[in-house]
Amino acid sequence: MFKSLSKYFVIFLVAIFSFTTMAKERPIDWDGNIYKIINNYTKVHRKFFKKVCQPKVEPMYMKLLREYRGQGYYLPKLGDNIDRQAIISNLHHFSKKIRFIDKQIERLKKTKKLIKFELLHNELNEIVESLLDLKKQNHLAISEDRKKRILNESRSALKRLKKQFEIYTDQIHFLKSYGFPNDFLEYRKKYEKYKHLEGKANKKIANKTYFFRKIVEDGALDPNKTRPDKYIRTTLDTLYLNIQKEEDFLSENVRYDLEWIERNIERIMDRGKRVILSRLEEWKERTEKNFKFYQELVQLKNKDKAKKLVKKENEATHRLKEFVYKKQAEVYEFWTKQSTLNKALFALETILVHEVGVIDGEHGLERQSVTQVVLNRYHDDFYNQLEPDQPIVKYISDDIDIEDEHWLNVLFKIGEFSFTYHYIPAVAGIYCPDMSRRGRSIRKKNLKIALKAIKNYDTSFNAFRYFSRVSMLGKIDMSTVWTGYERLPEMVGYKATKQRKLISYYLADKYQYLYTFKSRRGITYTVLKIDGTTYSMRWEKGSPVFYDYRNPHYFTYFSKKN
């Protein structure tokens, strides 16, 4: 009996080992000339474009999108009706917001001349430079007594920074958000908490929260409705709150956002007082128009009008969703008939162009890592299966076994890639990809990156998600909302050029220390700036070696928690 049990136990262990090994195997492989593979894919892709992207497809999408957006008013809904309470409970914010904008206009009118940008930033920058120097001293200090003295100096400097930033935000009062300082992360967390919960009460909380967010996540435009500044305003809120939380040393996020704010505020102030005033007037006029619309909408005598608006919006939403997800189903069906490699390449290059673009430069290191994420998702049953109630599913032919189409499922999995949503304009790029000279060049580069990443598949890089803080409104860290995932260590780029020059700068103490991190292999890297460029540096055989910096504000990767 025990022999039989032992036999089955061994078989069980072998099975477990085989499964673990298989899960880490490269999900697809290829052989031969990389350029021939790319040329083959390009031929198939041209046929795909010709079949799926007929001449009137893109104009039709834009027409339906305009109808869906309507006049730009957000309508909180409960079933087929307006959620009146969500609007009524927030109406007082409109009158407060109008008074707030009016106050900024009047104050700016009384200002004879805008403060010079250099004067505005000089004192703030001096404190930041001092804080970075103290951070550097602490990094180099050996004795605990010295570290303690530096820490006390840094805490004092942070108090000065908080005070100076109060003065700073007051001087640029015309760039504050209504409700400043808003905790946009907290607003988002609250909305995310209730939006998927069942029940009318939860839906009402989600509606009320989202309506409030639409009021505060706002900003001015040029009179011709261009050049929105809400990203600057919302970042100013987040930065203010984060500065207040600083305790010991200047954090990297605060340093980075201060630098970003400085660049963007300079651009706005360079346009002059008259332009800024015209933008505030536009903001006030638009807010007054919104206030009037919602005031009328919630009146009981306008109940039928509200119902008609909801019906019109629902119909426009249905038309847009039907159009988009039918086109996505066409895409899905076309690629199910192609080779597994071409199917994988379509999913990969479509994700890369929309999720990364060319922000990672000629080496495409983020595109390589995002490819790794997609390859990891291929093996994962959560990511490689569509949800039964996904809009695309009902338009896919019954002849297709959806469960087997892991590559396409990873691409179209709901909730994972925002560019697949019907209301995001980039969705058109799935069924009408960019065929311009530049578009074709980027595609070719992405295919090469994807194919090389497949060959160099790294089983130790177990990332399943990534996050770009700079792309978020207010630069909030939405990864703090995720459960079941943990942040992976930062990575470095290729070895930098001009090592001798960089070493000479470093040894002459001509660098700015930013922070230190440990890689996945436990290697310590120092992040520093030399002559305006950021590098990651480590010690090798007693000498500093410099690597290109991979910006974690653009891409940070996450693995599943065990």
N, C-alpha and C positions, 0 to 999 in steps of 0.2 A: 504493500500500500504506500509506504514512504518513498519507495523507488518511483512509483507512478507520480506521486505528488512532486518529487524533485524534478522529474522529467517535464511536467507541465509548467513548473516554476521557471525552468531554464527557457522553455519555449516562450513563456510570458515575458521574461527579461529580454530575449532576442527581439520579440515583437516590439517592446517598448523602445529598445535601442534603435531598431530599424525605423520606427516612426519618427524618433527624434532626429535621426540622421537625414531622413527624407525631408522633414520640415525645414532643414537647413540647406538642402541642396539648391543649386541654381535652378530657378523655376523654368528657365528656357536656355538653350544654348544655340550657337551658330558656328559654322565653319566657312572657310573660303575667304575671298577678297571682300573687304568691308565696303569698297566703293561699288562693287557689283551688286551687293545686297542693297545698298542705298539706292542705286539706279533702278533696281527691280521694284523696290517699294515706291519710288517716285512715279513709275509708270502706272502702277496700280492706283496710286493716290490721284493721279490725273483723271483716271476713269471714274473714280469715286466722286471727285469734284464735279465732273461733267454730268454725272447721273443725279447727284443729290442737290447741287446748288444751281438750280435753274435761274435764268435771268431775273425773274421777279421775286425771288425768295427773300433776299435781304430787304428790299423796299417794303415788302409785305410785313416782315417782322417789325420794322421800325414804325410802320403805321399802327399795327396792333399794340406795340409798346406805348405809343403816344396815347392811344385810346385807354389803355390800362392805367396810365398815369393820370389821365384826366386833367383837371386844373391844378393838380399838385396837392390837393387836400387829403389828409389822412382821415379815413372813416373807420372808427372803432366799431366792430360789428358783434352782435349777438344773434347768431342764426341769420335770419333774413332782415333783421332790424338794426338800426343804429343803437349803439350802447350809449344812451343819453347821459347816464350817470358818469361815465368816463370823461365825457366832454364837460358837463356841468361842474364836476369837482375840480377841473383844471382851468375853468374860464377866468378865474381871478388872476391867474398868471399872465394872461394876455394884457390886461390893464396895467399890471405891475411892470411887465416887459416894455410896454410902450413908454411908460414914465421913465424907466431905466435908460432906454435909447435916447429919449428926449433930453434927459439930463446930460448924457455924453455929448449930444449935439450942441447944447447951450454952453457947456463948459469949453468945448473946442472952439466955438465961435468967439468966446471971450479971450482965448489964447492968441496973442498977437503973432507968435511965431512958434513952430514946432521946435522942441529941444533938439539940438544936433545929435545925430545918432552916436557919434564918438563919445560925447559927454555922457549920454545915456548909459552906455555900456562900460565905460572905462572903470568906474568904481566897482561895479559888479565883477568885471573881469579880473581886477586886482585881487579881490577876495578869493575868486576861484583859483587863480594862479597860486596864491598863498596856500590854499587848501591842498592843491595838488602837490605842492612842494613838501608840505607836512606829511602827506601820504607817502611820498617818496622817501623822506627821512625815516619814517616809521618802518618802511620796507627794508631799508639798509641798516637800521639800528640793531645793535647786538644786545646791549645791556637793558635790563628791565626798567631801571631807573630812567634811562633816556627815553625809552618807549612811553613810559608814564608821563613824562614832561611833554613829549610831542602830542600825546593824546589830549592832554589838558589844553594845549595851544589850539589843537584842531577843534575841540568843542567850543572854545571861545570864538574861533573864526566862523564856525557854523552859525553861532548866534548872530554874528555880524551879517552873514549871508542872508539869514531869515529877515533881519531888519531891513537890509538893503533891497531885498526882493519885494518887500512891502512898498518901499518907495518907488521901485522900478515899475511895478504893476500899476501904481497910482499915476505915474507919468504917462503910461500908455493905456489909460483908462478906456480909450476908444476901441481897444482890442480885447476888452474883457467880455466874457459870456454873460448872458442874463443868469443871475443866481450864483455868480462867481463867489467862492470857488466850488464848482460842482464836483461831486465824486462820481464820475461817469462809470467807473468800474462797479461801484455799488449799485447804481441804477441798472446796469446791464445784468448783474448777478440776480437782482430781484426779478427782472423780467424773465430771465432764463429759468428761474426756479418755478414760475407759475405757468409759462406759456404752453407746456406740454402736459400739464396736470388735467385730469378729467374734472368735470363739474362746472356749473355756471359761476359759482363764487370765485373759483380760480381764474376763469376766463376774464371775469370782471377786473380782478387785480392786475392781470397781465395787460388788459386794455388801458386801464388807468395809468399804469406805469409807462407803457409805451407812448401814450399820448403826451405825458409829461416829458418824456425823453425828446419827442419831436419839437417841443417848445424850447428846451434848453440846449439841445444839440443843433445849434443854428448860428448863423452869422450873416455878415453883410456881403453884398454883391455890387459889382459895377451897375450903373443904371441900365445897361443892356443885358443884365442877368448873367454876366460872366465873372470869372475870377473869385470864386467863393473863398472865404477866409475861415470857415468853421474849423478846419484842421488846426489852424494856428490858435484860435480862441480856446478850443477844447484842450489842446496841449498845454496851454498856459495854466488852465485849471489843474490838470494832473500834476504839472511841474510844481505849482505852488503847494499843493497838498503833500507831495513827496519831499519837498524841501523842509516842510514843517516836521516831517518824520525823521530827518537826518539827526543822528546822535553823536557818532564818534568821528568817522571820516567821510569825505564826500563820496557818494556811491557813483558807480559808472553810469547808471540810468539817468541820474540827475545831471551829471556832467555832460552826457550826450545830448540830453534834451535842452539844456541851457545853450549849447552850441547851435543846435537846430533852430531854436527860437530866435537867437541872435541873427542868424542868416536870413530868416524869413521876415522878421520884423524890419530889418534894414530895407528889404525889398519893398515893403509897404510904405515905410516912411519916406523913401526916396520919391514916391509919387506925389508927395506934398499934401498940405492941409486941405486944399480945395477938393481934391479927389477923395480924400478920406471922409470929408463932410458929405459929399454926394453919395457915397456908399452908405453912410449912416442914415441919410434921408431915405434911401431906397429900402433899407432894413425896416425903418419905422413904418413906411407906407405899406410894405408887404405884411408886416405884423398887424397893422390896423385892418387891412383887408381880410386877413385870416380870422381876426377877432369878430368882425362883422358877420362873416360867413357862419362861424360856429354859433354865434348868438342867435342868429335866425334859425339855424338848423335844429336847435334843441327846443324851440317853441312848439307847444302842442298843436298849434294851428298849422304848423308845417310838417306834421307827422307823415302825411302822404308824400310830401316832397322828399323827405328824408328816406322813405321807403323806396321811392323811385330812384334816388341816387344810389342806394345800396344795390338795387336790382341792376341798374346800369353798370355799376362797378363789377358786380358778380358776373354779368354777361361778358364784359370786356376781359375780365380775368379768365373766364372759361375759354374765350376765343384764343387768347394768347397762349394759354397752357396747352390747348388742343393742338395749335399750330406747332409750338416748340417741341412738344413731346412726340408728336407724329414724325417730325423731322429727325429727332433723336432716334426714334425707332427705325427709320430708314437707314440711318448711319449704322445702327446696331446690326441690322439685317445684312447690310452690304458686307461688313467686316466679318460676320460669321462665316461667310463663304470664301474667305481668303485664308492663306496659310497661317499657321499659328504664329510664326515669326512676324509676318506683316501685321497681323492682328495686335500682337504685343507692341510693335513699333508704333502703330497708330495711337494706341492708348498712351504710351510713354511720351511721344513727341507732342501730343495734344495737351497733356498735363503740363509738360515742361514749358511750352510757349505761354500758357495762361497763368501758371503758378509762379514762374521765375522770370520769364522773359529773358533779357540779357543783362540783368542787374549785376550778375556775378562775373562779368568780364570775359576775356578771351579763353581763360582756362575752364570756365563753366563748373567750378567746384560745387556750387549749390545745386546745379542741375544733376551732377553726379550723385549727390546725396539724396536728392528728391527721387531720382531713379531707384536708388536703393530702398527707399521707403515704399515705393510702388511694388518693387520685387518682393519685399517682405509681406506686403498686403496680399499678394497673390496667393500665398499659402494659408492665409487667415480666413476662417469661415465667416467672421463678422464682416470683413471688407470685401470678400470675393463673391458675395451673394447680394442680390437686390432685395429690397423689402417688397413683400407681396402687394402692398398698397401704393407703391411708387407710381406716379403718373405715367411713366414710360411703359410700364409692364403691360397695360391693357392694349397698347398699340403694337406690341411685338407679336409676330405670327406664332400661332400655337404649334407650328411645325418645328420651332426652335426650342431646344432644351436649354433654357436660361441658366439652370444650375451648373451646366458644364462650361459656360462662357466666362471664366474667371477674369480674363484680361478686360473684357468690356464691362463686366460688373464692377471691377475696381474703379474704372473711369466714371461710370454712371451712378455709383452708389450714392444715394441721397444723403445730404448733410455733410459730405466730405470735401467736395470742391465747389466753391461758390459760383464758378463760371458755368456750371451746369443748370443753374436755376433759370426759370423762364423770364424773370424780371431783370436779370443782369445782362446788359448789352453784349458782353463778351460771349454769351451762349451761342450767338450766331457763328462764332468762329469754329464751332464743332462741325456744323454742316456746311458752312461756307468759309473754309480756312483761307487765310491770306495767301494769295497766289501772286503777289507783287514780287519784284526782283528781291527786295529785302526780305519778304516773307519766305520765299523759297530758300534764300541763303541761311536764314535762321533755322528753318526746318532741317536743312542738310546738316548744319552744325549740331543740332539737337539729336538727330539720328546717329551721328557719329559718337556723341557723348553717351547716348543710351546703349549703343552696341558695345562700347568699351566698358561701360559700367556693368553690363551683363557678364562680360568676360572676366571682369575683376570683382565679381560679386563677393562682398565681405560678410561672411556669416556672423562675425562678431559685432557688426553694426546693426543692432536690433531695434532701430527706430521705426515707429509706426505712425508718428505724427510729427508735424513741424509747425512753427508759429512765427509770424513776422509782427513784432510789436510796432514797428514804424508804420505799418499799413493800417493800423487800427485808429479809429477816430479817438482823439485824446491820448493816443499812445498808451492805452491801457493794456495790462498784461492779462489777456483772456485765458491764458494757460492756467491761471490760479482757479478758474472755474471748473476745469477738467478734473474728473476723478478717475483713478485707475491708471494714471500715467505719471512718469517721473522724468525730470529734465536730464538729458545726457550732457556730459562735459563738452566744452568748446573744442573746436578743431582748428588746425592751422592750415595755411595754404602751402604753396611750393616754396622752396628756398629762394629768398630774395636775391636780386642781382646787386652788384656793387657792395659785396660783403666787406671789403677792406675799408671803404669809405664809411660804412655804417659802424664798423668796429672803432674807427678813429673818433667818430662823433660820440660813441658810447663811452669810450675810455676818457674822453675829454669832458665828460659830464654834460654834453650838449644834447640832452634828451629830456622829454617830459614823461614821467612815470604815470601810468593810468591805473593798472591793476594787475593781479596775478591770478592764474588759473592752473588747474591740473587737467591733463588730457586723460583719455580713457585708459592709457597705459601707465598713468601715474606720474607722467613727466611734468615738471613745473615749468610754465612759460610766463614770461613777463611781457605785458602789453605796454608798449611805449610809442611815443611820437618822436620822429627825427625829421627835422626840416619839413614839417607839415604832413608827413605820411606816417600812418600807423603800422606797426610791425608786431609780430609775436617773436620773442627771443628766448632761447634756452642756452644753457652752457653745455658745450661738447669738448671734451679733452682740454679743459681749462680755458676755453675761448668762447666768447659769445657768438652764436649763430642766429641769423635773422631769417624769419619766414614771412611771407605775405599774410596779412591779417584777414581773417574771415569774420565778418561783422555779425555778432550774435543778435544785434538789434534788427537785422534783416531776416535771419533764419536761426532758429534754435530748434533742436530735435528732441523728441521724447520717445521713451520706450514704455512698454506695458509694465506695470508693477507685478512682481511675482505673487 
